[in-house]
């Protein structure tokens, strides 16, 4: 008798981002999300917070800064240490910046529900809603070539 070890073997979903990419490894129906963020050299994610999502970040390669705080006028910049967990609670403002090359950061989180509030975004993207997450590339329509040209 065969007993399966997995309830689901899930191919990763690659979501291009203007700053790099997200690779989501978990199916949407779980009560958590696990992904790998690739942030390209000198790029940064939005200065953002989440209305429902709690995240833990782990730097697995490269170097990155974590900008974090609850008051947008008093944010702290921390150089992330490899293989150390940084947990971001609901409504905490944060952003990560790749320094001295590309950075790979693992993210474990509660499900991607609620709104990602963007306080500042280098690429002019609006807040990300649950409806937007269901669209191709989560509403981001630029190609990688266009992204590269805007950074020159």
MDAnalysis code that builds the backbone (N, CA, C; Angstrom):
import MDAnalysis as mda
import numpy as np

u = mda.Universe.empty(456, n_residues=152, atom_resindex=np.repeat(np.arange(152), 3), trajectory=True)
u.add_TopologyAttr("name", ["N", "CA", "C"] * 152)
u.add_TopologyAttr("resid", np.arange(1, 153))
u.add_TopologyAttr("resname", ["UNK", "UNK", "UNK", "UNK", "UNK", "UNK", "UNK", "UNK", "UNK", "UNK", "UNK", "UNK", "UNK", "UNK", "UNK", "UNK", "UNK", "UNK", "UNK", "UNK", "UNK", "UNK", "UNK", "UNK", "UNK", "UNK", "UNK", "UNK", "UNK", "UNK", "UNK", "UNK", "UNK", "UNK", "UNK", "UNK", "UNK", "UNK", "UNK", "UNK", "UNK", "UNK", "UNK", "UNK", "UNK", "UNK", "UNK", "UNK", "UNK", "UNK", "UNK", "UNK", "UNK", "UNK", "UNK", "UNK", "UNK", "UNK", "UNK", "UNK", "UNK", "UNK", "UNK", "UNK", "UNK", "UNK", "UNK", "UNK", "UNK", "UNK", "UNK", "UNK", "UNK", "UNK", "UNK", "UNK", "UNK", "UNK", "UNK", "UNK", "UNK", "UNK", "UNK", "UNK", "UNK", "UNK", "UNK", "UNK", "UNK", "UNK", "UNK", "UNK", "UNK", "UNK", "UNK", "UNK", "UNK", "UNK", "UNK", "UNK", "UNK", "UNK", "UNK", "UNK", "UNK", "UNK", "UNK", "UNK", "UNK", "UNK", "UNK", "UNK", "UNK", "UNK", "UNK", "UNK", "UNK", "UNK", "UNK", "UNK", "UNK", "UNK", "UNK", "UNK", "UNK", "UNK", "UNK", "UNK", "UNK", "UNK", "UNK", "UNK", "UNK", "UNK", "UNK", "UNK", "UNK", "UNK", "UNK", "UNK", "UNK", "UNK", "UNK", "UNK", "UNK", "UNK", "UNK", "UNK", "UNK", "UNK", "UNK", "UNK"])
u.atoms.positions = np.array([
    [0.842, -1.189, 0.000],
    [0.000, 0.000, 0.000],
    [0.888, 1.254, 0.000],
    [0.610, 2.165, -0.900],
    [1.390, 3.391, -1.046],
    [0.789, 4.500, -0.185],
    [1.604, 5.107, 0.635],
    [1.168, 6.251, 1.439],
    [1.890, 7.484, 0.928],
    [1.161, 8.458, 0.409],
    [1.841, 9.655, -0.116],
    [2.437, 10.483, 1.025],
    [3.610, 11.002, 0.765],
    [4.274, 11.851, 1.742],
    [3.841, 13.313, 1.615],
    [3.277, 13.646, 0.484],
    [2.903, 15.027, 0.225],
    [1.413, 15.102, -0.058],
    [0.774, 16.143, 0.449],
    [-0.616, 16.354, 0.059],
    [-0.676, 17.090, -1.265],
    [0.416, 17.789, -1.598],
    [0.468, 18.524, -2.857],
    [1.928, 18.778, -3.208],
    [2.324, 18.443, -4.409],
    [3.635, 18.838, -4.912],
    [3.361, 20.009, -5.831],
    [3.878, 21.166, -5.448],
    [3.478, 22.418, -6.066],
    [4.642, 23.052, -6.815],
    [4.473, 23.316, -8.105],
    [5.484, 24.066, -8.844],
    [5.492, 25.496, -8.335],
    [6.674, 26.076, -8.290],
    [6.733, 27.459, -7.850],
    [6.111, 28.373, -8.899],
    [5.597, 29.494, -8.416],
    [5.018, 30.521, -9.282],
    [5.991, 31.687, -9.261],
    [6.458, 32.098, -10.428],
    [7.394, 33.221, -10.519],
    [6.617, 34.472, -10.888],
    [6.750, 35.488, -10.037],
    [6.084, 36.763, -10.280],
    [7.168, 37.808, -10.531],
    [7.306, 38.276, -11.779],
    [8.293, 39.334, -12.059],
    [7.928, 40.606, -11.296],
    [8.919, 41.233, -10.744],
    [8.754, 42.504, -10.043],
    [9.731, 43.488, -10.644],
    [9.461, 44.767, -10.573],
    [10.409, 45.734, -11.149],
    [11.765, 45.721, -10.449],
    [11.812, 45.228, -9.229],
    [13.054, 45.162, -8.463],
    [13.713, 43.786, -8.514],
    [13.066, 42.806, -9.173],
    [13.594, 41.442, -9.230],
    [12.470, 40.456, -9.476],
    [12.270, 39.517, -8.525],
    [11.167, 38.567, -8.674],
    [10.821, 37.928, -7.339],
    [9.593, 37.404, -7.290],
    [9.135, 36.568, -6.187],
    [8.909, 35.172, -6.731],
    [9.320, 34.161, -5.981],
    [9.022, 32.770, -6.319],
    [8.199, 32.208, -5.172],
    [6.932, 31.935, -5.428],
    [6.040, 31.416, -4.397],
    [6.025, 29.898, -4.497],
    [6.280, 29.230, -3.381],
    [6.417, 27.778, -3.349],
    [5.201, 27.057, -2.774],
    [4.234, 27.783, -2.260],
    [3.091, 27.156, -1.600],
    [1.808, 27.386, -2.377],
    [0.887, 26.406, -2.334],
    [-0.418, 26.638, -2.961],
    [-1.208, 27.688, -2.175],
    [-2.131, 28.346, -2.850],
    [-2.898, 29.436, -2.247],
    [-3.824, 28.992, -1.120],
    [-4.194, 27.713, -1.071],
    [-5.189, 27.280, -0.099],
    [-4.614, 26.972, 1.283],
    [-3.326, 27.171, 1.504],
    [-2.729, 26.912, 2.817],
    [-2.873, 28.122, 3.731],
    [-2.650, 27.904, 5.021],
    [-2.761, 29.019, 5.968],
    [-1.415, 29.722, 6.182],
    [-0.497, 29.536, 5.231],
    [0.775, 30.246, 5.234],
    [1.272, 30.359, 3.793],
    [2.235, 31.252, 3.580],
    [2.872, 31.429, 2.273],
    [4.383, 31.362, 2.476],
    [5.059, 30.683, 1.554],
    [6.512, 30.566, 1.606],
    [7.053, 30.980, 0.251],
    [7.969, 31.945, 0.249],
    [8.493, 32.441, -1.028],
    [9.946, 32.864, -0.906],
    [10.582, 33.019, -2.070],
    [11.936, 33.530, -2.186],
    [11.866, 34.839, -2.949],
    [12.445, 35.883, -2.376],
    [12.532, 37.183, -3.041],
    [13.940, 37.330, -3.598],
    [14.042, 37.696, -4.854],
    [15.326, 38.053, -5.449],
    [15.266, 39.554, -5.693],
    [16.068, 40.298, -4.941],
    [16.128, 41.750, -5.090],
    [17.438, 42.065, -5.795],
    [17.339, 42.694, -6.951],
    [18.527, 42.996, -7.749],
    [19.361, 44.103, -7.118],
    [20.637, 44.088, -7.457],
    [21.600, 45.064, -6.939],
    [21.053, 46.485, -7.029],
    [21.175, 47.216, -5.924],
    [20.773, 48.613, -5.815],
    [19.267, 48.833, -5.981],
    [18.482, 47.771, -5.948],
    [17.020, 47.906, -6.017],
    [16.436, 47.735, -4.627],
    [15.188, 48.177, -4.497],
    [14.515, 48.056, -3.215],
    [13.034, 47.805, -3.445],
    [12.422, 47.107, -2.487],
    [10.985, 46.900, -2.572],
    [10.293, 48.170, -2.083],
    [9.002, 48.227, -2.231],
    [8.227, 49.375, -1.762],
    [8.429, 49.601, -0.270],
    [8.308, 50.852, 0.143],
    [8.149, 51.151, 1.556],
    [6.683, 50.864, 1.829],
    [6.399, 49.840, 2.629],
    [5.056, 49.285, 2.687],
    [4.708, 48.777, 4.077],
    [3.422, 48.515, 4.257],
    [2.936, 47.774, 5.421],
    [1.781, 46.911, 4.944],
    [1.355, 45.973, 5.786],
    [0.266, 45.065, 5.437],
    [-0.841, 45.165, 6.471],
    [-2.083, 45.178, 6.008],
    [-3.219, 45.304, 6.922],
    [-3.563, 43.993, 7.618],
    [-3.096, 42.851, 7.078],
    [-3.432, 41.561, 7.687],
    [-2.259, 40.593, 7.775],
    [-1.218, 40.816, 7.043],
    [-0.147, 39.828, 6.867],
    [1.004, 40.049, 7.854],
    [1.479, 38.938, 8.459],
    [2.687, 38.917, 9.277],
    [3.743, 38.157, 8.483],
    [4.976, 38.682, 8.449],
    [6.033, 38.079, 7.641],
    [7.285, 37.849, 8.481],
    [8.029, 36.806, 8.116],
    [9.375, 36.618, 8.649],
    [10.324, 36.503, 7.465],
    [11.371, 37.324, 7.480],
    [12.362, 37.351, 6.412],
    [13.670, 36.731, 6.906],
    [14.339, 36.005, 5.998],
    [15.654, 35.439, 6.292],
    [16.547, 35.713, 5.079],
    [17.633, 36.433, 5.281],
    [18.605, 36.683, 4.218],
    [19.403, 35.403, 3.987],
    [19.322, 34.854, 2.764],
    [20.046, 33.610, 2.474],
    [21.279, 33.836, 1.605],
    [21.315, 34.930, 0.835],
    [22.537, 35.254, 0.091],
    [22.548, 36.739, -0.228],
    [23.748, 37.250, -0.407],
    [23.916, 38.671, -0.694],
    [23.883, 39.504, 0.574],
    [23.722, 40.811, 0.372],
    [23.630, 41.754, 1.493],
    [22.383, 42.599, 1.299],
    [21.736, 42.929, 2.403],
    [20.515, 43.732, 2.321],
    [20.326, 44.561, 3.589],
    [19.704, 45.695, 3.396],
    [19.248, 46.507, 4.521],
    [17.758, 46.288, 4.694],
    [17.307, 46.296, 5.942],
    [15.895, 46.270, 6.285],
    [15.573, 47.605, 6.924],
    [14.655, 48.345, 6.316],
    [14.174, 49.611, 6.863],
    [12.861, 49.277, 7.544],
    [12.713, 49.651, 8.822],
    [11.550, 49.190, 9.580],
    [11.158, 50.172, 10.677],
    [9.872, 50.201, 10.984],
    [9.376, 51.006, 12.090],
    [7.867, 51.165, 12.023],
    [7.323, 51.805, 13.032],
    [5.876, 52.050, 13.070],
    [5.528, 53.501, 12.768],
    [6.537, 54.369, 12.789],
    [6.348, 55.796, 12.489],
    [7.152, 56.108, 11.230],
    [6.464, 56.523, 10.168],
    [7.145, 56.774, 8.887],
    [8.230, 57.843, 9.007],
    [8.158, 58.692, 10.027],
    [9.152, 59.739, 10.220],
    [10.309, 59.309, 11.114],
    [10.291, 58.054, 11.584],
    [11.342, 57.581, 12.480],
    [11.673, 56.119, 12.192],
    [11.982, 55.827, 10.928],
    [12.306, 54.447, 10.543],
    [13.767, 54.136, 10.840],
    [14.036, 52.892, 11.152],
    [15.384, 52.430, 11.456],
    [15.898, 51.572, 10.308],
    [17.169, 51.713, 9.955],
    [17.793, 50.877, 8.939],
    [18.727, 49.889, 9.620],
    [18.498, 48.606, 9.329],
    [19.269, 47.521, 9.928],
    [19.955, 46.750, 8.803],
    [21.249, 46.454, 8.952],
    [21.880, 45.548, 7.997],
    [21.493, 44.132, 8.385],
    [20.830, 43.432, 7.466],
    [20.355, 42.083, 7.756],
    [21.535, 41.133, 7.903],
    [21.439, 40.235, 8.865],
    [22.453, 39.211, 9.071],
    [21.979, 37.934, 8.394],
    [22.873, 37.228, 7.697],
    [22.470, 35.985, 7.040],
    [21.918, 34.972, 8.042],
    [20.895, 34.252, 7.614],
    [20.294, 33.153, 8.362],
    [19.718, 33.572, 9.719],
    [19.295, 34.822, 9.828],
    [18.635, 35.320, 11.036],
    [17.231, 35.763, 10.653],
    [16.239, 35.432, 11.479],
    [14.855, 35.771, 11.175],
    [14.485, 37.172, 11.639],
    [13.762, 37.888, 10.780],
    [13.262, 39.228, 11.087],
    [11.749, 39.203, 10.873],
    [10.983, 39.266, 11.951],
    [9.530, 39.177, 11.858],
    [8.921, 40.565, 11.841],
    [8.053, 40.787, 10.855],
    [7.379, 42.067, 10.651],
    [5.893, 41.869, 10.975],
    [5.420, 42.574, 11.965],
    [4.025, 42.441, 12.378],
    [3.087, 43.274, 11.502],
    [1.799, 43.004, 11.611],
    [0.769, 43.744, 10.880],
    [0.956, 45.249, 11.125],
    [0.797, 46.032, 10.064],
    [0.876, 47.502, 10.071],
    [2.269, 48.066, 10.364],
    [3.305, 47.225, 10.392],
    [4.676, 47.713, 10.557],
    [5.205, 48.122, 9.181],
    [5.732, 49.318, 9.095],
    [6.274, 49.841, 7.835],
    [7.646, 49.201, 7.614],
    [7.901, 48.773, 6.370],
    [9.172, 48.110, 6.096],
    [9.521, 48.160, 4.614],
    [10.789, 47.921, 4.347],
    [11.315, 47.792, 2.982],
    [12.666, 47.111, 3.087],
    [13.043, 46.390, 2.039],
    [14.371, 45.792, 1.966],
    [15.091, 46.345, 0.745],
    [16.393, 46.525, 0.891],
    [17.230, 47.106, -0.159],
    [18.433, 46.193, -0.372],
    [18.667, 45.764, -1.611],
    [19.855, 44.973, -1.924],
    [21.047, 45.911, -1.994],
    [22.129, 45.533, -1.337],
    [23.350, 46.353, -1.357],
    [24.513, 45.474, -1.796],
    [25.447, 46.046, -2.519],
    [26.652, 45.328, -2.961],
    [26.329, 44.071, -3.764],
    [25.307, 44.102, -4.600],
    [24.936, 42.938, -5.414],
    [23.516, 42.499, -5.136],
    [23.110, 41.415, -5.797],
    [21.767, 40.874, -5.607],
    [21.634, 40.271, -4.207],
    [20.403, 40.240, -3.701],
    [20.112, 39.617, -2.410],
    [18.964, 38.632, -2.581],
    [19.082, 37.473, -1.943],
    [17.997, 36.500, -1.914],
    [17.495, 36.401, -0.482],
    [16.187, 36.573, -0.327],
    [15.568, 36.601, 0.994],
    [14.373, 35.653, 0.990],
    [14.377, 34.708, 1.936],
    [13.229, 33.815, 2.098],
    [12.178, 34.557, 2.929],
    [10.925, 34.322, 2.577],
    [9.823, 34.929, 3.315],
    [8.805, 33.852, 3.669],
    [8.512, 33.741, 4.946],
    [7.408, 32.932, 5.421],
    [6.380, 33.889, 5.992],
    [5.103, 33.664, 5.680],
    [4.103, 34.623, 6.152],
    [2.750, 33.965, 6.329],
    [1.871, 34.695, 6.978],
    [0.469, 34.331, 6.986],
    [-0.034, 34.505, 5.559],
    [-1.227, 34.024, 5.229],
    [-1.704, 34.139, 3.842],
    [-1.686, 35.587, 3.346],
    [-1.548, 35.719, 2.032],
    [-1.502, 37.046, 1.424],
    [-2.922, 37.583, 1.275],
    [-3.424, 38.101, 2.381],
    [-4.762, 38.703, 2.401],
    [-4.623, 40.163, 2.805],
    [-5.700, 40.898, 2.675],
    [-5.667, 42.313, 3.040],
    [-4.987, 43.147, 1.975],
    [-4.537, 44.304, 2.383],
    [-3.951, 45.287, 1.460],
    [-2.486, 45.512, 1.810],
    [-1.643, 45.563, 0.770],
    [-0.274, 46.037, 0.931],
    [-0.321, 47.540, 0.682],
    [-0.115, 48.306, 1.727],
    [-0.147, 49.764, 1.641],
    [1.243, 50.230, 1.238],
    [1.323, 50.947, 0.129],
    [2.616, 51.445, -0.357],
    [2.740, 52.930, -0.014],
    [3.715, 53.254, 0.834],
    [3.976, 54.643, 1.215],
    [4.881, 55.317, 0.198],
    [5.769, 54.500, -0.414],
    [6.679, 55.009, -1.435],
    [7.073, 53.822, -2.304],
    [7.080, 54.044, -3.618],
    [7.437, 52.977, -4.544],
    [8.217, 53.582, -5.702],
    [9.413, 53.063, -5.953],
    [10.282, 53.593, -7.007],
    [9.679, 53.435, -8.397],
    [8.662, 52.598, -8.531],
    [8.109, 52.277, -9.843],
    [6.674, 52.772, -10.013],
    [6.187, 53.556, -9.067],
    [4.869, 54.171, -9.190],
    [3.699, 53.220, -9.032],
    [3.918, 52.069, -8.392],
    [2.826, 51.114, -8.236],
    [1.882, 51.545, -7.123],
    [0.581, 51.276, -7.295],
    [-0.396, 51.622, -6.258],
    [-0.400, 50.565, -5.151],
    [-1.226, 50.784, -4.128],
    [-1.432, 49.765, -3.102],
    [-1.873, 48.473, -3.777],
    [-1.483, 47.334, -3.195],
    [-1.836, 46.035, -3.775],
    [-3.007, 45.438, -2.997],
    [-4.101, 45.210, -3.694],
    [-5.305, 44.647, -3.090],
    [-5.387, 43.151, -3.375],
    [-6.307, 42.473, -2.696],
    [-6.512, 41.044, -2.958],
    [-6.956, 40.822, -4.399],
    [-7.776, 41.721, -4.925],
    [-8.231, 41.595, -6.317],
    [-7.046, 41.718, -7.279],
    [-6.134, 42.644, -7.009],
    [-4.962, 42.837, -7.864],
    [-4.061, 41.600, -7.855],
    [-3.969, 40.908, -6.709],
    [-3.125, 39.710, -6.621],
    [-3.591, 38.607, -7.543],
    [-4.841, 38.643, -7.962],
    [-5.389, 37.612, -8.837],
    [-5.095, 37.877, -10.310],
    [-4.556, 39.062, -10.631],
    [-4.251, 39.394, -12.018],
    [-2.819, 38.979, -12.357],
    [-2.540, 38.896, -13.646],
    [-1.193, 38.526, -14.094],
    [-0.171, 39.489, -13.523],
    [0.886, 38.938, -12.964],
    [1.973, 39.716, -12.362],
    [1.481, 40.720, -11.331],
    [0.309, 40.414, -10.765],
    [-0.268, 41.253, -9.706],
    [-0.447, 42.692, -10.148],
    [-0.786, 42.845, -11.422],
    [-1.070, 44.178, -11.946],
    [0.132, 44.904, -12.509],
    [1.317, 44.357, -12.332],
    [2.522, 45.014, -12.859],
    [2.700, 44.579, -14.298],
    [2.712, 45.519, -15.242],
    [2.705, 45.171, -16.658],
    [4.004, 45.466, -17.383],
    [4.964, 46.075, -16.732],
    [6.218, 46.404, -17.400],
    [7.036, 45.152, -17.659],
    [7.796, 45.143, -18.747],
    [8.705, 44.028, -19.031],
    [10.035, 44.284, -18.345],
    [10.830, 43.252, -18.209],
    [12.133, 43.392, -17.572],
    [13.017, 44.360, -18.353],
    [12.937, 44.359, -19.687],
    [13.753, 45.279, -20.480],
    [13.397, 46.723, -20.170],
    [12.102, 47.012, -20.005],
    [11.697, 48.371, -19.646],
    [12.217, 48.743, -18.273],
    [12.187, 47.786, -17.334],
    [12.705, 48.031, -15.989],
    [14.178, 48.369, -16.038],
    [14.949, 47.601, -16.818],
    [16.371, 47.841, -16.915],
    [16.670, 49.214, -17.503],
    [15.893, 49.629, -18.491],
    [16.109, 50.950, -19.099],
    [15.841, 52.073, -18.113],
    [14.848, 51.917, -17.242],
    [14.529, 52.986, -16.296],
    [15.589, 53.128, -15.223],
    [16.390, 52.083, -14.984],
    [17.435, 52.137, -13.974],
    [18.720, 52.761, -14.508],
    [18.830, 52.935, -15.849],
    [20.072, 53.476, -16.429],
    [20.136, 54.979, -16.309],
])
